[in-house]
């Protein structure tokens, strides 16, 4: 469903797995809003949520990717950001 919705919006995803999809930042909130009516909970919590901003993606194959930030000429991989 996410892939089809992104196609309707005129963009593609960078990566998709069972529980995640990496989409262009400018379309992330729109995708979150599209899926929110499917929320099975009685409380109003987001069904999907953006994880990071200004995060870059480099992938070469399924399950073979790196997430990183690029600031002031330096690359920091996601695990560096979490420590």
OpenMM code with the backbone's topology and positions (N, CA, C; nanometers):
from openmm import Vec3, app, unit

residues = "UNK UNK UNK UNK UNK UNK UNK UNK UNK UNK UNK UNK UNK UNK UNK UNK UNK UNK UNK UNK UNK UNK UNK UNK UNK UNK UNK UNK UNK UNK UNK UNK UNK UNK UNK UNK UNK UNK UNK UNK UNK UNK UNK UNK UNK UNK UNK UNK UNK UNK UNK UNK UNK UNK UNK UNK UNK UNK UNK UNK UNK UNK UNK UNK UNK UNK UNK UNK UNK UNK UNK UNK UNK UNK UNK UNK UNK UNK UNK UNK UNK UNK UNK".split()
positions = [
    Vec3(0.0817, -0.1195, 0.0000),
    Vec3(0.0000, 0.0000, 0.0000),
    Vec3(0.0858, 0.1254, 0.0000),
    Vec3(0.1942, 0.1217, 0.0773),
    Vec3(0.2822, 0.2386, 0.0838),
    Vec3(0.3447, 0.2665, -0.0527),
    Vec3(0.3897, 0.1629, -0.1194),
    Vec3(0.4508, 0.1793, -0.2509),
    Vec3(0.3509, 0.2376, -0.3509),
    Vec3(0.2282, 0.1880, -0.3496),
    Vec3(0.1249, 0.2383, -0.4404),
    Vec3(0.0923, 0.3842, -0.4098),
    Vec3(0.0830, 0.4180, -0.2804),
    Vec3(0.0515, 0.5576, -0.2430),
    Vec3(0.1639, 0.6512, -0.2851),
    Vec3(0.2878, 0.6097, -0.2651),
    Vec3(0.4002, 0.6931, -0.3064),
    Vec3(0.4011, 0.7136, -0.4579),
    Vec3(0.3647, 0.6099, -0.5320),
    Vec3(0.3565, 0.6226, -0.6779),
    Vec3(0.2521, 0.7261, -0.7155),
    Vec3(0.1364, 0.7242, -0.6469),
    Vec3(0.0327, 0.8252, -0.6704),
    Vec3(0.0842, 0.9655, -0.6421),
    Vec3(0.1723, 0.9777, -0.5425),
    Vec3(0.2283, 1.1080, -0.5052),
    Vec3(0.3435, 1.1494, -0.5962),
    Vec3(0.3856, 1.0587, -0.6855),
    Vec3(0.4902, 1.0916, -0.7815),
    Vec3(0.6314, 1.0776, -0.7285),
    Vec3(0.6504, 0.9974, -0.6235),
    Vec3(0.7846, 0.9744, -0.5680),
    Vec3(0.8060, 0.8244, -0.5503),
    Vec3(0.9289, 0.7862, -0.5245),
    Vec3(0.9602, 0.6469, -0.4973),
    Vec3(1.0234, 0.6359, -0.3598),
    Vec3(1.0227, 0.5158, -0.3064),
    Vec3(1.0864, 0.4910, -0.1770),
    Vec3(1.2305, 0.4484, -0.2004),
    Vec3(1.3147, 0.4703, -0.1006),
    Vec3(1.4544, 0.4282, -0.1100),
    Vec3(1.4680, 0.2826, -0.0688),
    Vec3(1.3876, 0.2403, 0.0283),
    Vec3(1.3980, 0.1053, 0.0826),
    Vec3(1.2684, 0.0724, 0.1541),
    Vec3(1.2315, -0.0548, 0.1519),
    Vec3(1.1114, -0.0983, 0.2224),
    Vec3(1.1359, -0.2378, 0.2792),
    Vec3(1.0900, -0.2603, 0.4009),
    Vec3(1.0985, -0.3903, 0.4652),
    Vec3(0.9644, -0.4147, 0.5348),
    Vec3(0.9540, -0.5202, 0.6100),
    Vec3(0.8288, -0.5564, 0.6749),
    Vec3(0.7731, -0.4445, 0.7619),
    Vec3(0.8584, -0.3782, 0.8361),
    Vec3(0.8102, -0.2780, 0.9316),
    Vec3(0.8670, -0.1383, 0.9081),
    Vec3(0.9179, -0.1117, 0.7897),
    Vec3(0.9731, 0.0223, 0.7649),
    Vec3(0.9698, 0.0557, 0.6166),
    Vec3(0.9697, 0.1845, 0.5915),
    Vec3(0.9799, 0.2346, 0.4552),
    Vec3(1.0561, 0.3672, 0.4620),
    Vec3(1.1544, 0.3829, 0.3779),
    Vec3(1.2333, 0.5056, 0.3736),
    Vec3(1.1837, 0.5879, 0.2562),
    Vec3(1.1268, 0.7030, 0.2866),
    Vec3(1.0644, 0.7876, 0.1844),
    Vec3(1.1256, 0.9268, 0.1880),
    Vec3(1.1078, 1.0034, 0.0791),
    Vec3(1.1549, 1.1424, 0.0817),
    Vec3(1.0875, 1.2191, 0.1956),
    Vec3(1.1652, 1.2978, 0.2659),
    Vec3(1.1157, 1.3718, 0.3827),
    Vec3(0.9906, 1.4535, 0.3517),
    Vec3(0.9856, 1.5143, 0.2339),
    Vec3(0.8720, 1.6010, 0.2010),
    Vec3(0.7411, 1.5227, 0.1831),
    Vec3(0.7481, 1.3906, 0.1715),
    Vec3(0.6267, 1.3092, 0.1582),
    Vec3(0.5992, 1.2221, 0.2806),
    Vec3(0.6890, 1.2226, 0.3778),
    Vec3(0.6753, 1.1353, 0.4945),
    Vec3(0.5463, 1.1628, 0.5716),
    Vec3(0.5189, 1.2881, 0.6026),
    Vec3(0.4003, 1.3199, 0.6830),
    Vec3(0.2725, 1.2876, 0.6072),
    Vec3(0.2740, 1.3065, 0.4764),
    Vec3(0.1568, 1.2729, 0.3960),
    Vec3(0.1294, 1.1219, 0.3994),
    Vec3(0.2344, 1.0421, 0.3974),
    Vec3(0.2187, 0.8971, 0.4058),
    Vec3(0.1692, 0.8560, 0.5447),
    Vec3(0.2209, 0.9209, 0.6481),
    Vec3(0.1739, 0.8951, 0.7847),
    Vec3(0.0239, 0.9233, 0.7938),
    Vec3(-0.0197, 1.0359, 0.7395),
    Vec3(-0.1613, 1.0719, 0.7422),
    Vec3(-0.2495, 0.9753, 0.6654),
    Vec3(-0.1969, 0.9217, 0.5561),
    Vec3(-0.2721, 0.8262, 0.4747),
    Vec3(-0.3035, 0.6983, 0.5529),
    Vec3(-0.2077, 0.6516, 0.6318),
    Vec3(-0.2259, 0.5272, 0.7063),
    Vec3(-0.2929, 0.5463, 0.8426),
    Vec3(-0.3011, 0.6669, 0.8941),
    Vec3(-0.3548, 0.6902, 1.0284),
    Vec3(-0.4968, 0.6354, 1.0482),
    Vec3(-0.5866, 0.6424, 0.9492),
    Vec3(-0.7212, 0.5863, 0.9704),
    Vec3(-0.7220, 0.4346, 0.9963),
    Vec3(-0.6116, 0.3667, 0.9681),
    Vec3(-0.6031, 0.2229, 0.9935),
    Vec3(-0.5595, 0.1904, 1.1363),
    Vec3(-0.5391, 0.2921, 1.2178),
    Vec3(-0.4956, 0.2734, 1.3561),
    Vec3(-0.5954, 0.1861, 1.4314),
    Vec3(-0.5536, 0.0680, 1.4811),
    Vec3(-0.6464, -0.0226, 1.5499),
    Vec3(-0.6663, 0.0086, 1.6984),
    Vec3(-0.5978, 0.1093, 1.7502),
    Vec3(-0.6023, 0.1371, 1.8939),
    Vec3(-0.7146, 0.2342, 1.9281),
    Vec3(-0.7630, 0.2259, 2.0515),
    Vec3(-0.8693, 0.3146, 2.0983),
    Vec3(-0.8176, 0.4528, 2.1359),
    Vec3(-0.6877, 0.4668, 2.1455),
    Vec3(-0.6300, 0.5972, 2.1791),
    Vec3(-0.5674, 0.6574, 2.0536),
    Vec3(-0.5592, 0.7887, 2.0518),
    Vec3(-0.5071, 0.8592, 1.9340),
    Vec3(-0.3547, 0.8665, 1.9412),
    Vec3(-0.2895, 0.7630, 1.8904),
    Vec3(-0.1446, 0.7616, 1.8807),
    Vec3(-0.1082, 0.7424, 1.7344),
    Vec3(0.0058, 0.7949, 1.6927),
    Vec3(0.0439, 0.7787, 1.5518),
    Vec3(0.0703, 0.6318, 1.5177),
    Vec3(0.0141, 0.5875, 1.4083),
    Vec3(0.0379, 0.4518, 1.3612),
    Vec3(0.1792, 0.4410, 1.3026),
    Vec3(0.2205, 0.5412, 1.2300),
    Vec3(0.3557, 0.5520, 1.1749),
    Vec3(0.4179, 0.6801, 1.2254),
    Vec3(0.5491, 0.6826, 1.2290),
    Vec3(0.6154, 0.8054, 1.2717),
    Vec3(0.7495, 0.8188, 1.2002),
    Vec3(0.7830, 0.9410, 1.1636),
    Vec3(0.9168, 0.9641, 1.1085),
    Vec3(1.0213, 0.9426, 1.2172),
    Vec3(1.1289, 0.8751, 1.1842),
    Vec3(1.2329, 0.8448, 1.2820),
    Vec3(1.3399, 0.9528, 1.2901),
    Vec3(1.3897, 0.9926, 1.1765),
    Vec3(1.5020, 1.0873, 1.1748),
    Vec3(1.4800, 1.1915, 1.0667),
    Vec3(1.5365, 1.3077, 1.0872),
    Vec3(1.5377, 1.4114, 0.9842),
    Vec3(1.6804, 1.4273, 0.9347),
    Vec3(1.6922, 1.4728, 0.8134),
    Vec3(1.8237, 1.4967, 0.7524),
    Vec3(1.9102, 1.3715, 0.7530),
    Vec3(1.8485, 1.2575, 0.7298),
    Vec3(1.9196, 1.1307, 0.7266),
    Vec3(1.9337, 1.0885, 0.5813),
    Vec3(2.0506, 1.0459, 0.5443),
    Vec3(2.0781, 1.0016, 0.4084),
    Vec3(2.0777, 0.8495, 0.4048),
    Vec3(2.0503, 0.7951, 0.2880),
    Vec3(2.0422, 0.6512, 0.2674),
    Vec3(2.1351, 0.6105, 0.1539),
    Vec3(2.2110, 0.5044, 0.1760),
    Vec3(2.2916, 0.4456, 0.0700),
    Vec3(2.2685, 0.2952, 0.0742),
    Vec3(2.2102, 0.2402, -0.0316),
    Vec3(2.1806, 0.0978, -0.0347),
    Vec3(2.2358, 0.0327, -0.1592),
    Vec3(2.2799, -0.0912, -0.1439),
    Vec3(2.3321, -0.1644, -0.2591),
    Vec3(2.2525, -0.2912, -0.2867),
    Vec3(2.1788, -0.3419, -0.1891),
    Vec3(2.0981, -0.4631, -0.2055),
    Vec3(2.0051, -0.4747, -0.0852),
    Vec3(1.9152, -0.5713, -0.0917),
    Vec3(1.8255, -0.5960, 0.0201),
    Vec3(1.9056, -0.6255, 0.1464),
    Vec3(1.8715, -0.5557, 0.2538),
    Vec3(1.9381, -0.5699, 0.3840),
    Vec3(2.0838, -0.5238, 0.3823),
    Vec3(2.1250, -0.4533, 0.2796),
    Vec3(2.2622, -0.4026, 0.2681),
    Vec3(2.2556, -0.2519, 0.2444),
    Vec3(2.2423, -0.1784, 0.3529),
    Vec3(2.2319, -0.0333, 0.3409),
    Vec3(2.2942, 0.0337, 0.4625),
    Vec3(2.3177, 0.1626, 0.4481),
    Vec3(2.3701, 0.2434, 0.5580),
    Vec3(2.2887, 0.3717, 0.5658),
    Vec3(2.2605, 0.4152, 0.6866),
    Vec3(2.1959, 0.5431, 0.7116),
    Vec3(2.2997, 0.6354, 0.7718),
    Vec3(2.3042, 0.7585, 0.7228),
    Vec3(2.4063, 0.8497, 0.7716),
    Vec3(2.3621, 0.9945, 0.7601),
    Vec3(2.4318, 1.0808, 0.8313),
    Vec3(2.4141, 1.2248, 0.8182),
    Vec3(2.5411, 1.2807, 0.7541),
    Vec3(2.5244, 1.3938, 0.6890),
    Vec3(2.6378, 1.4600, 0.6255),
    Vec3(2.6331, 1.6063, 0.6666),
    Vec3(2.7232, 1.6437, 0.7557),
    Vec3(2.7267, 1.7814, 0.8074),
    Vec3(2.8686, 1.8326, 0.8076),
    Vec3(2.8837, 1.9534, 0.7599),
    Vec3(3.0136, 2.0218, 0.7597),
    Vec3(3.1237, 1.9345, 0.6993),
    Vec3(3.0884, 1.8649, 0.5907),
    Vec3(3.1862, 1.7836, 0.5212),
    Vec3(3.2199, 1.6515, 0.5880),
    Vec3(3.1442, 1.6143, 0.6912),
    Vec3(3.1725, 1.4900, 0.7631),
    Vec3(3.0534, 1.3951, 0.7540),
    Vec3(3.0845, 1.2683, 0.7352),
    Vec3(2.9822, 1.1629, 0.7335),
    Vec3(2.9797, 1.0957, 0.8696),
    Vec3(2.8598, 1.0840, 0.9264),
    Vec3(2.8410, 1.0116, 1.0523),
    Vec3(2.7327, 0.9080, 1.0290),
    Vec3(2.7677, 0.7818, 1.0526),
    Vec3(2.6715, 0.6745, 1.0344),
    Vec3(2.5730, 0.6728, 1.1504),
    Vec3(2.4563, 0.6182, 1.1268),
    Vec3(2.3475, 0.6230, 1.2244),
    Vec3(2.3885, 0.5727, 1.3610),
    Vec3(2.4646, 0.4658, 1.3697),
    Vec3(2.5049, 0.4160, 1.5015),
    Vec3(2.5919, 0.5169, 1.5744),
    Vec3(2.6665, 0.6008, 1.5014),
    Vec3(2.7444, 0.7064, 1.5643),
    Vec3(2.6533, 0.8102, 1.6273),
    Vec3(2.5399, 0.8369, 1.5649),
    Vec3(2.4451, 0.9363, 1.6145),
    Vec3(2.3745, 0.8888, 1.7400),
    Vec3(2.3631, 0.7590, 1.7585),
    Vec3(2.2882, 0.7046, 1.8706),
    Vec3(2.3712, 0.6928, 1.9978),
    Vec3(2.5019, 0.7000, 1.9851),
    Vec3(2.5872, 0.6839, 2.1043),
    Vec3(2.6193, 0.8159, 2.1681),
] * unit.nanometer
topology = app.Topology()
chain = topology.addChain("A")
for resn in residues:
    res = topology.addResidue(resn, chain)
    for name in ("N", "CA", "C"):
        topology.addAtom(name, app.Element.getBySymbol(name[0]), res)
